[in-house]
């Protein structure tokens, strides 16, 4: 009997194909047919309410086969029903997924849905002639009960029938449905699938030509002109690079995570003329060759780009490397447990969630507080934005325009430079996420890719316009396309504001500082007011309160502005000249440092005192109305929600002001953040941030069982995701980010070469040409102050 069912897979495929054709006949388009497997939500209106004759017939035969019925009953889940779910909504595993590998016929997973928050809770071993739509039919339970009448083993028949009854009851309560077999996302190549593979092919061709054909022929001719110096070699050739200042002004994904702001605190004398803002390797190639192809393919030289990746940088801002790497790893930790818990889920949720699980203790709170790492990136982004723009957009003596006029006229160029530097890598990662990643596996949980891809089909264009944190309005962050990319939108929006503060500060430094402080206070005030009136909560398991915070605040610039403006204000307070002239690190500085660290630790671990004393709330439950979530009063919750980010931002900003420009040995914290091992990793963090959620989804959605949580296993998972993400980021950075940065410079420098003169580019294009993803060959401040003599 088992062999009979196993050999009828082709019949099931014909039924599925017919079902998809029926959906199209109802007027649905291709996308609706793609989601037609779902038996919940909007798809339910076009589904049949009756079980197919083929399914009914083979179910009767199934109950008459004692061996098949015995194995199927053993392999299926044994959920307890609604009572356990209602009283333990977060600590409820649904009885597990049974023994999926033991089922010799077909596994159907209950709890599937097109919503992002669907909960997979049970499995049913059933004949392959029954599709997911048959199991969701109104009369399926009656068909099973009729089949049980003639069961070969009445006890096994009743037990199997009870499993179906309980799963149907839970599915109806949760509003979810079924999926049968190992779900595989169908290919939809046109148009973006073809676009991705064409672009990937062109990148491979460019890398091959640049690395193996042009690299060997150009290495000798450019060696004498290259001023980029490797670590440990002579510092003398670095002076010109130091003066040329090749740092970027991109947002977090290139300016914060990848950028090396090498000349941020240079000590150029005013009498020293500015050097051409052209990388010397590219400049030499342009001058020595009139062939456009040669310098173009050299921009894709894999080996030369790797050399760029391993070069020395200024010691003044070296602590930013440690902050980048540490913050990104912290984000990976938070995303790993969040994605794992929301896709396959845990078979031992009581060991994970409050009130007695891992996340209710101190180590778990460190995981939950990873949201502060995002604010750290915003602080660094604002800090670098001001420093780069303030130096590269210096007001000329003949420019009598007001600050507002200069800002408005500069916005198009600044926006162009910023977008051009972000989109190549961002776009390729987005295409890989939507066109390739969903086809790298399959399994009972793989259907959740459709919930991830549907927002990209409906409004993926918002990502390219950097408005995906507002459009569509009123949805959770996780319901957006490539949902962790909300940061790009927030950073771009805050960049536009901060660029105006740069011009304001140049016109009147005192007024610029006051304006920045005023905007910071406005952000704090607006956040506090909305937290009180909208009853927000940042405690992860506060149900409706934290769900509302996620929709209305988490990815909004008016809430995150205080983080970004903290970095801008710190940059305004630092001296314009060399940071090496700053005062020594005294006991007063150490006292301030210890106070900041203590305050940051308090806001990180304070929720352990009362925020997770009760069971986790469901998304429609409120902590003050239901016996769940935080035990804090409304005033306590409002206070923490309003000022926790503020305390963190002030702490990070103060530490930056204390450490930047001073020797790393001044403090144990700055010494650790300044380790050289962080430098190459920090330059890969842009790509690693974009890639790591793809790695987690491909890995965890391919599971055949729920996760069994153990702390040591979780640590090993973190290491695995970090390693794979950074290795993938290395390839993406060398093949996409750096080459496109070189091509962007070629497009701007070739015009100036043809004119046979040094072109006085507009300041905006000057920022754009220096907007290189990674530039590392620069002097330390001391060497630069000695005129590049190497005596520093």
N, C-alpha and C positions, 0 to 999 in steps of 0.2 A: 504493500500500500504506500509506503514511503517513497519507493522508486517511482510509483505512478505519479505522485504529486511533483516530485523533483523534475520529471521529464516534461512537464507541461508549462515551462517558463515562456515558451513562444506564444502560447495562448494568452498569457497575461499581457505580453507586449502588444498583441493585437488589440486587446481590450483597452489598454492605456491609449493606444493610438486612436482608436475609435472615440474614446472619451474626449481627447483633445480636439478631434474633428467636430464633435458635437458642440463643444464650447465655442468654436469658431462660428458654427452655424447660428449660434445665438447672438452673433454680432460682435463678439469680443475680438480685439485685435491680437496680434502675435504676443504682445507682452502679457495680456490677460491669460492667454493659453499657457504661457510659461509658468504662471502662478496658479494654474488650475489644479495642481495637485492638492492645494490647501482645501481643507474641508471646513474652514472657519472664516469669519469676517466677510469681506465683500464677495468672495468667490462662492459663498453658499447659496446665493440666489439662483445660480444657473445649474446647480447640482440636482441629480435625480433623487427623489425621495424613496425609491424602491431598490431593493437589492436585486442584482442581475440574476437571471435564471441560471447561468453557468455557475455563479458563486453558490447559489442555494443548492444546486444539485451536488456539487462536490463537497459541500459541508455535510450533507447527509451521508455521503460515502465516508467522509472523514470520521464521523462519530461511530461508524461501524467497524473501524480499524482500531483495535485496542492498542496496538503498539504505537501507531501514530498519535493517537489521543493521549497516551501516557507521556510520550516524549514532549509533545506540544504543551501539555499542562505543566510539566516540570520546567520547561524552558521559558514559559511566560512569567510575567511579573505577578505578584500577589499583593496588590494595593489594599489598604485597610478601609479606604473610603473617605467620605467628606469630613468625618469627625476629626480625624488626625490632621487633615489638611487645614481645617479652620482654626484649630487651636495651636498648631505649630506651623504657620505658613512659611517661615524661612527655614525652620529646622525639620522640614518634611521632605523625605527623599522619595516618597511614593512607593516604597517597597523595592526600590531599585529597578533595573531594567531586566531582571531575570538573567537567564543564561543565553544570551543571544547566539553565541557560538554553538550551543547544543542543538538549536533548532535546525532540522535538516530540510525544511520546506521554505517558508517565508516568514520574515520578521516584519511586523508592523509596529511603528512607534506612535504612542499616544502622547498628545500635548503639543503637536506641531501646529504652527500657525504662522501667518505672514507678518505678525507683529514682532518687533524686536524683543519684547519681554515675554514671549511664549515660553512655557515651561515643559520640557520633555520629562515625563514622569513614569511611564510604563511601556512595556512591550507585550505583544501578543503574537504567539506562533500560530499561523493560520495558513490555510491552503493557498497556493499561488494564484488560483483562479479568482480570488477576491481582491479587489483593488481597495485603495484608501477610501474611495467614494462609496464602495459597497459597505465598508465598515461604518461609515458615517450616515448611512441611509436610515430613515426613520424605522424601518421594519427589520433591521439587521438583528436586533436582539430577539425578535419573534422567530426569525429564521433559525437562530442558534437554539432557542428553546424547543422548536419543533424537531430539530435534528437530535437533540438530547433524548427525545422520547425513545428512539430506537438505538440508543448508544450501546455498544458492546459491553461497556463497563459503566453502570449507572452512577457509581460513586465518582469516577473520573469525569463523567459527563456533567454531573452537577457542579463539581469543582471548576471545570472549564467555563461553564455557564456563569458561575458566580464571578469569575475573573472578568468576563465580558461585561456583566452588569455593573460592576464597580468602576471599571474604566470608562464606560459610557456615562455614568453619573458624574465622574470627575471631569470628563471632557466637556460635558454640558455646563458644569459650574464654572470652569475656567474659560469657556468660550474658545477652546482649541479644537484641533482635529487630528487627523491621521496622516501618516506617510508610510508607505510599504516598500520594502527592499532598500538597497543602498542608493540613496538619491544622488543623481549626477546632474550638475547644472549643464543644460544644453548650450552648445556653441551658438553665439550670435555674432558672427565675424563682421558684418557690415553695419556701420562704417568703421567703428573705432578699433575693432580687432585687427583689420587690415592696416589701419594707421599705426598701431603699436608695432606690428611686425615689420612694416616698412621702415619705421624710424629705427627700430632695433637693428635691422640689417644695415642701414646706412651708418649707424654708429660703429658696428663691427668692421665695416669696410674702412671707415675713417681711421679706426684704431689700428687696423692691420697695415694700412699704407703709412700712417704716421709713425708707427712703432718699428716696422721692419724694413721699409723702403727708404723713407726720408731720414730716419734717426741716424743710421750709420753714415750717410753722406753729409749730414749737417753737423755731426758732433764735433768734427775738427774745426770747421769754419766758425762755429759759434762759441767754442770753448774760451777763446781769448776775450770775447766781448761779454761773456756771462758774468753778471755781478751778483748772482745768487750764490751764496756760500753755504756749504754743508756744515753741520754741527762739528766742531772740533777743528775746522780749518781756519785759515787766516781770516781775521775780521776786517782787513783793510779794504777789500772791494765793496764792503757793505755800505759805505758812507753815501754813495749815490742813491742806492735803493732807499736808504733812510730818508734822504731829502725828497725823493720822489713820492714817497708816501703812498703805498699801494693798498691801503686798507679799504674795506668796504663800508657801506652804510646800509646793508640789507637788514631785514628783520631777523627775528629769532632763528629762522631756519638757515640763514647764511651769515647774518651779522652776529648773532648771539652764539649759535652752536658751531659754526664753522669758521667764522672770521677770525683772523689774527690781526688785531689792531696794533700793528707793529710800531707805528710811529705816533701813537696816541699822545705820548708825552715827549715829543722831541724838543731839542733845545737849539733849533735853528736860530741863528742870529738874523736880525732884520736886514743886515747888509748882504746876507747870502742870497743869491738869486735862486728862484725856483727852478728845479730840474724838470725836464720834460716828463710828463705823467705817462710814460710808456714803459712797459716791462722791456728790459734791455734785450732779452732773448728774442722776443717778438719784433722789437724795433730793428735789431740787426738783420733778422730774416727779411724784413720789408725793404731795408736799404740795399741789401745785397742781391735781391732778386726782384725782377719785374713780373715773375710768374705768380699769378694769384694762387695756383694750386699748391705750390711749395709751402708757403707759410700757413695756408689753410690746413693741410694735412699735418703739419708740424704741431698745430694746436691740439691734435688728437694723439700725439706721441705719448704712449702709455708710460714709457720709462722716464721721459722728462717730467711728466706730471707726477710720477711717484717721487722723483727728486724734489719737486716742489713741496710734496706732502711731508718730507722729512727734514725740512730746513729750520734753522734757528730763528728765533723771534726776539722781540724786545722783552727784557726782564721786568719792565715796569708794570705790565698787565698780565703777568704770567699766572697770577692767582685765578684769573678768569677760566683758565683751562680746567682746574680742579672743580670749580663751581659748575661748569658745563657738564663734565662727565658725571660728577656725583648727582647732579639734578636729573640728568637723563636716566641714569640707572634707577633712581628713585621713582621716576615716572613709569619705567618698565615694570617695576615691582607692583605698583598700583594697578596698571593695566592688566598684568598677568592674572592676578587673583580676581579682578572684576570680570574679565572676559571668560575665564574658566568657570566662574560661578554662574554666568548668565547664559552660556551655551549648553554644555553637557551637564553642568551642575556637579554637586558632590554627593557621593553615596553615604557620607557621614557628616551631613551639614551641621549637626549639633556640635561637632568638634571645630567648626569654623565660625559660626555666627553667634551673636549674643543670645542669652546672657552668660553662657559658660564656655563659649568657643574661643578660638585663637584670636579673633579680631576684637574681642572684649578685653584683652590683656595688653600690657605695655608693648610687646613686640608687634602685636596686631595693630595697635594705634599708630606705630611708626609706618606701617603699610598704608593705613587709611589717610594719614596726613601727607601723603605724596602730592596732594593738591597744592601744597606750598611750593613745590619745585617749579610749578608753572609760574608762580609769582616771581621766583628767583630769575627765571629766564626773562620775564618782562622787565625786571629791574636792570639786568645787564643790557637788554636791548635798548632801553631808554638811555642808559649811560653812554653806550657806544654811538647811538644816533646823534646825540648832542655833540660829542667830541669830534666825530668825523665831519658832520655838516659845519660845525663852527670853524673848523680849520679850512675846509675845502671851499666854503662859500664866504670867504672873507669879503667884507665890504670894501670896494675900491674907493679911492679918494675922489674920483670923478663921478661916482654914483651918488646922486643926491636924492634918490627915491626914498620914500618912507618905508618902514619895515613891512607894513601891510601890503604895499605895492610890490615889494621885492618877493614877499612870500607867495602872493597870488600868481605872479608871473613865473615863479620858479616851480610851482606845483606840477605842471605837466612833465617837465624834464625829470624831476625827482621821482615821480610816479613811474615814468617810463624806465628809468634806470633800475628801480627797485623790482618792477614786474619782470623785466627781461632777465634779471639775475635769479629770480625764483622759479619762473614757469618751466624751464627745461626739465629740471629734476622733479619738480612737483608734478608736472604733467605726465612724465614717464611713470612715476610711481602710481599716479591715479589710474593711468591706462593699465598698468600691470595688475592693480588691485581689482579692476572691473573686468578685464579681458583675459587674464592668464590665471591668477590665483584661484578663482572658483573652479578651475579645471585641473587642479593639482591633486585631487583626492576625491573621496566619496565616503559614504557611510550613513548611519542612521541620524547623525546630527548635521550632515552636510546641507540639509535643506535650509539652514539658517543663513546661508549665503544669500538666498533670495531676499531676506529681510534687510541684509546689508546693501544689496545692489539696487533694490527698488528706489531708494532716495536718489541714487546717482542717475537712474533713468529719468526720474520725474523732474529733478531740479539740480542736476550736476553742474549746470552752467553757472550756478551761484558760486561755486568754488573758484571758477576762473575769474569772476568779478570780485572776489573777496568779500562777499556779503552773505556767505552761508551761515553766519551766526545770527542773521536777522530774517532771511528768506529761506523757507517759508516761516512765517511768524507764529510763535506760540507752540512750538514742538520741542521735545527734549533734545539735548545735544546729541545723544546716541541715535537719534532718528534722522540725522543729517547724513549726507554723502561723505564718506571718508572722514568720519565724525571727529577724529582727533585733529583735523586740519582747521578747526575753528580758531586755533591760535593764530594762524596766518591772517585770518580776517581781522581779528582783534588788533594784532600788531600793525597791520597796514593802516587801520583806522586811527590808531594812536600815533603812528608815525606822521600822518598828515597834520595832526594837532601839534606835535612836538617840533616839527620843522618850522612852524610859525613862531614858536618860542625861541628858536635859535636866532631868527632875524630880530626878534624883539630884544633879546639879550645883547646882540651886537649893537643895536641902536642905543640901548640904555641898560647896562648890566643890572643895576638895582631894580629897575622896573621889570626886567625879565625874570629875576628871581622872585619878585613879589607875585607876578602873574602865575608862575609855575606853582608857587605855594597856594595861591588862591584856587587854581584848578584842582590841586590835590585835596584841599579842604572841601571843595564842592563835591568831588567824587566820594569822599568819606561821608559827607552829610547826606547825599542822595542815597548811598548804600544803607546808612543807618536808618533813615526815614522809611525806605521801602522794606527793610528787614522788620521794622516794627509794625507797619501797616499791612504788609502782605504775609506776615508770620513765617518768614523764611527760617530755615535751619540748615546748617552745614554738617550736622551729624548724620552720617551715612544711612542710619536705619530709622530715621524719623518719619518714614512714610510720605504722606502727602506734603508735609512741610519741606522736606528736602527735594521732592519731585518738583514742587513749585519753584524752589530756588534754582534748580537745574534749568528750568524753562526760562525764567525771568532774569537770572543774574549771572549764572556760571560763565557764560561765553559772551557777556555784554561789555562793551568798552567803557561805559560810564561806571561800571563796578570795578573793572580791572585797571582803570586809569591811575589809581593811586599807586599801584605797583610800578607802572611805566614812568610816571612822573617822579617817583622817588629816585630812579636812576638818572633822570634828566637833572634833577636838583643837585644830586651829588656831583655830577660832572661840572655843573656851574660853580660849585664851591671849590673845586680843585684848582691849583695854580695853572696858568697857561704855559709856563716855562717848564724846565726840567723838573721831574719829580724827585730827582736825586738830591735836590736842595732842601727837601722837606726836613723838618726837625726829627730828632731821634725818637725812638719808641720808648716813652717813659712810663713810670708807674701809673700815671693818670690815664694814659692810653690803655694800659692793661686793665685798669679798673672798669673803664667803659666797655672794653671787649668782654670781660666776664659778665657784666650786667646785661649786655646784648645777648650773649649766648644763653644766659639763664632765662631771659624773657622768651626767647625763641623755643627753648625746651618746655617752658610752661604751656605755651599755646599749642605745642605739638602733642603733649601727653595729658593735658587737662581733661579732655573728654573721658578719660578712663575713670574719672571721679563722677559717676552718676549718669553719663551719657549712654551707657550700654548696660544698665542694670536690669532692663526688662527685655522681653522678646522683641525681635525686630518687627516693625510695623509693616503691614501691607501698604501698597501705594495709595490706597484710598482712606487709610486710617491716619488720625491725628494723635500725636503723643498726649496732648492734654485732655482728649476726649475718650481715648481708648487706653486700655492697660498695656501699653507697648512703648517702645522707643525710649527716649531720654526721660529721666526722672527730674530733670531741671525744671525750674519755674519758667514762666514766660520771660521774666526779666533776665534771668541768668542766660537763657538761650539767646535772647536778643543781644545781650552784651558780648557774648562770645562770637556770634555771627557777625556783629558789626566791627569789632576791633581786632579779631584774631589775625586777619590779613594785614591790618595796619601795623600791629606789633611786629609781625614777621618782616614786613617791608622796611620798617624803620631799622630793625636789627641788621638786615642784610646791607642796607644802604650805609649805616654807620660803620660796619666792618669794612666795606669797600673803601670808605673814606680813610679809615685807619691804616689799611694795609697797602693800598696802591702807592707805588713810588718809593716804598721803604723796603729795605732788605728782607728777604723771605725769612731769615733767621730771627727776625724781631719777635715772632710769635710762633707757637707750635701750630696754630691753625693755619697761618699763612705759609708756614714751612711745608705742611702736608699738601696744601692746595697748589704749591709751586713745584711739586715733583715733576721731573721731566717726562715721566711716563704718561702724564695726562695730555701732553701737547698733541701727539698724533691722534689720540682718541678724540680729543675735543674738535679736531678738524673734520672728523667723520660724523659728528653728532647731528648735523643737519640731515644727512641721509638716513642715519640710524633712527632718528625720531619719526621720519616718514615710513620707514620700513618695518619697525618692530611690531606694530599691530597686525600687519599682514603675516608675519612669521607666527605670531600667537594664534591667529585665526586658522591658518592652514594646518597648524599642528593640533590644536585642540578640537577643531570641528571634525577632524578625521578620526576621533575616538570611536570605539565601539561600545564603550561602557562609561558610566559616570566616574569621575575622579575620586580617588580615595585620598583625602588630605592627610599629609604628614609633614611636619615642619622641615625635616631633612629633605624630603622629596621636593617641597616647595623651593628650598634654597637651590637645589640642583636644577630645577626648572628655570629659575632666575638666571643662573650661570649659562645655561644652554641658550636661552633667548638672547641674552646679551652678546654671546660669542657669535651666534648666527647673524644677528642684526648688524653687528659691527663688520663682520666679514662681507656681508652683502653691501653694506654702506661703503666699504673700501672700493668695491668694483663700481658701484654707482658713481662715486665721487671721481674716480680716475677716468671713467668712460663717458660721463655725462656732465657733471658739474664743472670740473676744471676745463675740459675742452670747450664747452659752450661759453665759458668766461673768456677763454682765449679768442674765440671767434668774435665775440662782442667787441673786444679791444681791437681786433684786426679791422672790423668794419669802420671803427672810428679813426684809427690811426692811418689807414691807407690813404684816406683823403688828404690828410696833412702831409704825407710823404709825397704825393703827387704835386702838391703845391710848392715843394722845395723850400719850405720855411716852417718855422715853429708857429703853429696856429694858436692864437689866443682863444681857445675854446670857451664857450660859455661855462660858467661855473657848474651848471647842471651836468653838462657832458663831461666835465672834468671829474665830477663825482662818479658818473656812470662808467668812465673808462677805468677808473681806479676800483671799480666795483667788482674786483676779482674775487672768486670764491675763496681762494686760499693763496696768501702770499706770506712767505716766512723768512725770506732772506734779508733780514734787517739787523741793524746794530742794536746793541744795548745802548741805553741813554748815555752811559759814561763814554763809550766809544764814539758816539755821535758828537758829544761835546768836545772831544779831542780832535775833531775834524776827520774822523775816520782813519786815524793814524795807527790804530791797533794797540794803542798804549792803555786803553781803558781797562 
